[in-house]
C-alpha cells in the first residue's frame, strides 16, 4: 500500500493513544461556586493579600468605589480614588488582622473584560447529594476585572475575610471564591456568603485552613497511595509532597526553601529510584520485577491534579511529585498487596485508593495496619481478548478440503488400473478394497484440512452491511487493545491478528515513540469503547478479494493516575482496506480523511450505534 496510508494509520492510533496532561480529570467541584455571578480569587503572599475580582455586570453597583470616573456618566461630588479605596477596604471587601484592623487596598488593574470560562466536563449534571442541577454561569459574560493588593507587615497568624454584607452579616451579592496560601490552594471553589476566618501556617502553607469546616480542598493529604489493578498490569502510584520526603531521603538541594530549575531532574530521578526500592508489592504472592514507569512534578488545580508543563522554580513546602511503578502480569491477578513502610510523626494515616475494572475502593494504611490488600472479587468480569476475524464462506472464495481432494484424486489412477485388470482378466480385489478405503477416507476427512482460495470467477468478496460493521468493529478494537500490553513482542503479536503488511511493522516500530511520549508526561489510554457510526463498501482495485470500507467511528479512551481518570473521545472518518489473509480478515491499508476530538461527556445525540465494545 502507499506509504501515506501507513503514515495515516500511525497518526490515527498514536494520536489517540498518547493522552496529554491537558485531559480532563474525573473529580470536579459540584458546588457550582465557580459559576457564581461574581468571582473572587484570593492569594495570601509573604507581605500582602492579592484580590482578583470578576464583577458581574449586575453586581457593579456594589463595587462602584473601584470604578474610574470614565466608567460613569455622573461624577459630580464623587470622592477621590484614595477615599473610595479607604471606604472599600473598611466597608465593602475587608481583610481583618487578628486585632480587627482592616488592611488597606491598593488598586492595580481595573478594566472591562469577558468572564473566564470555568465550566467543567460535568457542567450539565446534577449534584448527587442535593439532586439539583449544577449552577450555570450567567448568560451575560461581561465583567469588570479588578486586581487589588492589601499590604501587611509581619506574617499574621490569621485573617478574617468579609465580603459585602447586610446588617445581618449576609453577603449582598453572590460570590464564588477560591483562596491560596502561596502556591497551595486552601479550598476548592466555594461560596463566600459571610465572614470567614482563615488560620495561616507560614511554616507549612499546606496546613493553612479556614475555621469553617465546610471550606476545604478536595486533596487534603500531602501523601496518598493508589493501586491500579488491570488486565496484564498492576500499578503502584504515590503522590507526595517533596518536603515530606526529607525525613527519609537526602534531597541534596542547595537551599531550604526552593527547588531550583537545574535541580528538578536530578531530584526527580532520586525520588523515583527511592520508591522503586521501597514498599514491597506482591502479586499473587510473588515479587515481580518493578518498572519505574514515570516520575512527574504535579500541581493541584481547580479540577484536581495536573502535570507541571514547564520547568519552574518550586517552593519546597508546596512542590508535589507523583511516582508510578508498574508490574507486568499474565492477566488479572487474584491478590495484590502493598507493604507500606513510610510514616512519621505528622503522617500516621495515609489515604489509599485501590481501583480495579469494577471501580475504586477507598482505604488507608497506618503503622499498626500497614499492608494494603486487594483481592479479586470480580465474579462476572471477562478479560478483554484479541479476536481473529475469520473469513466466512461467500461467492468470492472457494473452500478446498485438501485431505478429501487427495483421496478422491488417488482413486482416478486406481479406477484406470482396475479397468486394465478387467480387460486382461486379472483379479482387482485388492484394488477395489484400497479404493473403498480411499473413498471412505475422503468422506471422513472432508471437514478437515480445508483451505480457502480465491474464486477465479469472482475478483471481489461479498458481504452484507451488518457483517461489514462486525468485521470493522472487531478489527479496530483489536488494534486498540494490542496497546493494553506493555512488552513489545506482545504488542507485535496481538497486532498481527488484525493488521498485515507494512502497516504491522510501522505500528510496531512507532510504539517505541509512543512510550517516549509517555515518559515525557503523556499517558497511554486504554480504549473502553469503539462505536461504528457509518460504513459503506466498495471494491478495492488492485487487491484480490479485498474490500474498501468508507467508514466513520468514535473511540473513547480512559487512563487513571493518582486518583484521577483522564478521558478522551475522538471521531474518525477513514477509508480502510481489508483483505482475507490466511483465513482471517486483516487491515492492509488505511487513509485518514477526517479526525476530530469531541467532548467525551456530551450527549451522543441521535446517532445510531452499529457496534459497541
N, C-alpha and C positions, 0 to 999 in steps of 0.2 A: 504493500500500500504506500501511497505518497507519504513522505516524511512529515508533511504538515498535519496529517491525521495523527501520527504518533505524538507530535508536539501538543496537539489539541487535547488528546486524552490525558496527557500528563498534567496540563493546566487544569483540566476539569476535576480530576480526582485529588490532586495535591493542593489546589487552592482551597478545596473544601476541607480536606483532612487536617491541614495546618490551621488551627484556630489561634488567632492572636489574642493578646491580653485585653483588647477592646471589647471582647464579647461580654454580653450582659450576665450578671450574676443572678443566682437563684433567689437570694434574700432581698427584699425591698421593704421599705418602711410603708406600712399601710395606714398610718395616721392621716395621711393626706396633707400634712403640715407644709410640705414643700410646694403645695399648690395654693396656699393661703394667698389672699389678695396682696398683702404687703409682706415682704421678706426681709429679715434682719440676719446678717451674718456677723458674729461677734468673735474677735480674735484677741486673747489676752497675751500680750508680749512682755518683754522684760521691763519696759518703762512706760507702757501706755496700753490702752484698750483701743482697738480699731473696730469701728462700727461701719458696716456696709449695708446700705438700705436700698431696696427697690420698692418705692412707694406707689401703690396702685393709684390710678388717676382719681378714683372715687374717694381715696383717703387723703388727698393732698391738703385739704383744709386743716387737718390735724398737725401736719408738718410744715405749715406755712412759714414758720420762722426761718426755715432753711432756704426758702426760695429767694433768688435775687430779684431786684426790682424789675428787671427786664421780663420776668415771667408774669408780672401782674399788670392789670390795667390801671388800678388806682394805687398810688403810693404816698398819698398826702398824709403827713404826720406819722409816717411809718418809722419805728425806731431803727437805729443803725444796726449793722450786722453784728457788731460786738455785743450790743444789748440783747439782740434777738437770740444769739447763741448762749448768752448767760441764762436767759429765760428758758431756752430749750433744754439746757443742761440741768436746770433745777426743777423744771415742771413737766417737760414732755418725755424725753428719753433719758433716764437717770442711771448713773453708776455710783453707788454709795460705798465709801470706805467703811471699815468697822466702826468708826466713831460717828457715822451718819453723814459725813461731809460728801456732797456731790462733786464728782470730777467735772472739770470744765472742758467742754467740747471745743475743738478747732475744726472748721470746715475745710476739707481738702479738695473735694470734687463735688459739683452739682450740675447735672445736665439731663436732658430728656433722652431716654433710651427705650428699647423694646425689652420686654421681660425675657429673662433667661429661661430656656426650656429645661425643666427638671422632671418631666414626666418619665416614669419608668415603664418596663415591659408589661406590668400588670395594671396599667392605668384604667382598664375597663372592668376590673374585677371588684368583688365586694369584700369588705372586711369580714373574715370568717368569725370574728368574735361578736361584732355588732350586727352583721347582716346588711349593713348599709353600703352603698357604692362608695368607693374611694373618691375623696373630693377632687374636683377638676379645677384647673386654673381658670381665671377669668377669660372671657372671650376677647375683651379689650386688652391687648398686650402692651399698651403704652404705660410707661412708668417714669417716675423721676428718680434718677440714680444719684445717690449721695454717699460720699466717703467722709467719715469724721474720725478724729483721734481724740482720746481723753487721756492726756499725760498724767502720770502719777510718780511720786518719789518713793523709793524703797520698794519692797515687794509685799503688798498686803496679803494677809492670810485668807481674807475673804472679801468678796464684793457682792453687793446686792443690786440686781438688775431690775429696773422698774420701767415698764412700758407706759405709754399714755394711758391715764386711768381716770375713772369716775371717782366721785367722792366715796363710793363704797369699795374702792380698791379693785375694780374690774377694768380690763383693757377696753378702751373706747374703739379700737379698730382690731380687725382680725389679723394677727401677725404670726407667721411661721418663722421659727428661728433655729439656728444651729450655733454652737459655741465651741471654740477651740482654745486649749491652753498650749501655747506654742504650736507645734505641729500635730498635737493629739486632739482628735475630736472627742469632746466630753460627752456629747449626746448625739443621737440621730436627730433628724428634723422633728421638732415638736412645736406645740402652740405656746406662745408667750402670753398667757391670759391674765397674769397677776405678777406681783413682785416675787423674785426668786433669789435665794441666797446661794452663792457659789463658794465652796471651800477650795482654796488653791494650794496645791502641793508643789512648791517650787523645786524641791529636791528631785521629785519624780512626777512630772505632769500627768503620767498615766493614771495616777491615783487622785487627781483633782475630780471633784464631784459636786453635784447640786444637793442641797438639803432635801429637796423634793425627790422621793424615791422613784417617781414616775419619769423623771428626767435622767435618762441614762442611755448609753450606747449599746448597740447590739453585741459588739465584741468587747466583753468586759475583761476577759482574762488575757494576760500577756503571754501565756504558754498554753497551747492547745494541741491535742493529738487527733489524728484522723487515720482510720484504717479502711481502705477500699479493697473489697474482695470481688473480683470479676473473673469470668472465664479466662483462663490462661495467664492471669496476672494478679498479684497481690501488691498493694502499695501502702507503705507506712509513711505518713506525712506528718511533719512537725511544723508548727507555726509558733515562733518565739521572738520576744524582744532580744536584741543583741545584748542589751545591758544585763539581762538575767543570766547570760552565759558566763559572765565574768567570774562567778564562783567556781565554775567547773573547767574553764578554758582560759589560757593566757591569750588575750585578743591581740597583743602586740601592737597596740595603737600608740601614736606619738602623744596625743593629748587625752584628756579625761572627759571632754565634753562633746567632741565631734569626731566623725569618721571622715577623713579627707578623701577626695575623689581617687587619688592614687592608692588608697588603702582598701578600696571596695573589693576589688577582685581577689587580692591575697587573703583578705578576711573571709570572703565568701567560700573560697576553696578550703580554708582551715575549718570553717564551721561544717561544711559538707562532710569532710573526712572525719570530723569528730563524731557526728551522728552515725556515720557508716559503721563505726566500730562499737557503738553503744546500744543499749536497749534491745536485747536479743529477740528476734522474731522466729517463731517456729510454725511451719506449715505442715499440718498432719504429723506433728511430732518431729519433723526434720528441719535442720538449719540449712536452708537453701542459700545459694550464693547471692549476697545483696548487690544490687546495681544502683549506684548513685545517679539517679535519673536527672536531677537538677537541683540547684540552689539559687533562689532569687530573693532580691530585696523587694519588699512589698510596702504598700501604703493602705491605710484604711480610708476609704472614700465614702460618699453618701450611699452608694449601692453595695458596699462591702469591700472585699479585698481586691486590689488591683496591683499589677506589676509596676515597678519603678521603671519607666520607659527610658529615661536618660540618666546617666550618672550624675549625681549631685552630692554636695556636702550634706551629710546627715547628722542630726543630733543623736548622740549615743542613747539618750534617755527615751527617744521616740522611734529609733530605727527598728524595723521588723524584718525578719528573714524567714523564708519558707524553704524547707528541705523535703525532697521526695526520694524515697528509697524503694526500688521495685524488686519483686521476686517473680521469676517466671515459673508457671505451674503447668501441669498437663491438662487441667480442666478447672472445674470449680472445686476447691478443697472441701474437706469435711470439717476441719477445725483450724483456726489460726490464733496464735497467742502472741502478745507483746509484753515482754518483761521490762516495765518502765522503772528506771533507777534514779532519775534526776529529780530531787526535791531539795528545798531549802526552807529557811525559817518563814519567809513570806510566801512560799509556794508549797502548801501542804495538800492541795487538792487540784488535780489537773483535769480539766474537761476533756472528754474523749468522745468521738463520734465514729461509729462503725457503719459502713454503707455497703450493702450488697444489692443484687438485682431487685430485691423487694423494697429497698429504700433505706433511710438512715435510722440508726438507733443510738440515742444519746446516753452516755455513761460518764464515769470519771475514775481516776486512779488516785490512791493515797499511799503513804508509806506503809500502812498496815495491810493494804489490799492493792498491790502494785501490778498485778497481772491483768491485762486487758484480754478478754477471751471472746472470740467469735465462733459460733457453732452453726453449721449448715442445717437450718430447719426448713429449707425450701423443698416442699414435697412435690409440687407440680411444675417446677422450673425445668426447662429444657435448654441445654447449652446450644447457642446458635452454631450451625454447621454449614459447610460449603457443600452445595448440591450440584452435581453434574447434571446438565440438561440433556437427557438422552434424545436421540432423533427417532421420532415415531415414523411408522411406515406412511408413505404418501406416494402419489403418482410420479414424483420426481426421483424415486430411488428404487432399486432392486435389492431384495434381501436374498442372498445365496447361501443355502445350507451346505457348507463345504464337505462335511463328512458324508452326507447323503449323496451329494453330487459325485464324489469319488466312487462310492459303492455302485451307483447306477451306471456310471461311465465304464466301470470294470466289467459290467455284465455284457457290454456290446461285443468285445472280442470272444467272450465265453460262448455267447449265442452263435457266433460265426464258427467256432471250433466244434460246437455240438452239431451244427449243420453239416460240417465236413465229415464228422464221425458217422453221421446217419447215412451219408452218401456212400461211405466206404464199408458200412455195415459194422462199424465198431461200436462198443458199448459207451454210453455217455452218462452212466450212473454217477460217477464222482463229480463230473462237471455239473450235472443237474443239482446234486447236493450242495456243491460250492456256490452255485448260482442262487440257490434258495437262501443260503446263509447271507450272501451279499444283499439280496433283496430285503431280507428281514433287518439286516444291519442298517440299510438305507432308511427304512421306515423308523427304526429306533433312534437313529442319530439326527433325524430331521429337525427337532427343536434345538439342537446343539451346534456349536461351531458355525454360527451364521455370520455373514459379513455383508454389510450394506455397500452397494456400489451405485454409481450414477446410472440413471436410466438414459440410454443412448437416444431414446425418442424425445425425452424432455430435458431441457437445459436449466430449468428453474425448479426450486422447491415450492410446494404448495401448502398453505395452511390458512386456517380461519383466524379472524382478528383476535378472538379470545385466546387462542393458542399463542399468537404472537405476543400478546400482553404478558402471558405467563412466562414465556421464554425470556423476554426482555427484562421483566421484573426480577427473575431469578438470577440472571447474569449480572445485573447491576448490583444486587445485594451481595453476590459472591465477591465481586471486586472490592466493594467497600469492606466486607467482613475479613478479607485477606489481611487487612491492615490492623485487625484486632490483635494479631500476633506480633511478637517483638523480634524473634530471630529471623534473619534474612532468608535462611533456607526454608523456613516455614511459610513466609510471605510468598516466596517464589513458587513453592509447591502449590499453595492454595490458589494463586493467580492462574496457574497453568490449567486449572479446571474450567476456566471461563474465557481466557484470553490466549491468543495464539500469535505466532509470527513475531515481527519486530516489536509489536506493542508489548508483548510479555517481557522482553529483555529491557525495553526502555523504562517500563514502570518499575521493574525490579531495581534497576540502577538508580532511578530517581528517588527511590525510597531512602537512600543514604542522605540525600539533600534534605528530605523532609525531616529526618532525625536531627540534622544540623539546625534546622529552623526551630525544632523543639527545644534543643539545648539553649538556644538564644532567648527562649522565653515563651514560645508558642506552645500549643498543646495538641496532641493527636486526639481527634474526636472519634468516638465510637458511633457509627451510624445506627440510629434506632429505628428509622422508618424511611422506606423508599416508596414513593407514590407515583404511579404512572398516570399522567393526566390525559395523554392522547398519543396515538400511534397509527401510522398508515404504512403500507408495504408496497415496495416496488422491486422489480428485478434489478440485481446488481450486475452491470455489464462487466465482462472480463473474468468473472469468477464463477466456476461451475457450481450449480446448486446453491448459490448464495442469495440472500435477501437484503435489501436496504430498508431499514426502518427509519422513517421520518417521525421523530418522537419528541415528547415533552414530558418531563418528570420533575419531582422535587425530592430532595434528600434532607432529612432532619438529623442533625448530629448533636451529641452532648458529651461533655467531658467534665469530670468533677475533680477539683483540687482544693485542699484546705477548707473544706466545708461548703464550697460553693459550686454550683453547676453552671457552666457556660454553654449556651445553646446557639446554634446557627442553622438556618434553613435557606437553602439555595434552590433556585428553579433553573432548569436547563432545557434548551431546545437543541437537538443534535441529529445528525444523520449517522446511524450506527449500522455497519455491515456485519452480518452474522453468516456463518458458513458451517455446515455439518462436517466435522473432522473427527475421525476415529470414533464414530458413533455418538458424538455429542455436539451440540451447538456451541460455537465459540465466537467471541468478538474478534474480528480480523481487521476492522477499521472503524474510525470514529472521526467525524468532523463536527466541531462545536459551532453552532450557529448563533446561539444567544445564551448568556448566563447572567443571572441577577440574584442578588441577595434579597430575601423578603423577611418580614417580621415573623419570627417563629411562634409568637404568641397571638398572631392575628387570627380572626375568624376566617377559615378557609373558603367561606362563601358557598356557592352552589356548584363548585367544580366537582365533577364526578370522579371518584377514585376507582381505577380499574384494577389496582393491585396494591396490597399493603404488606409490609413485613410483619 
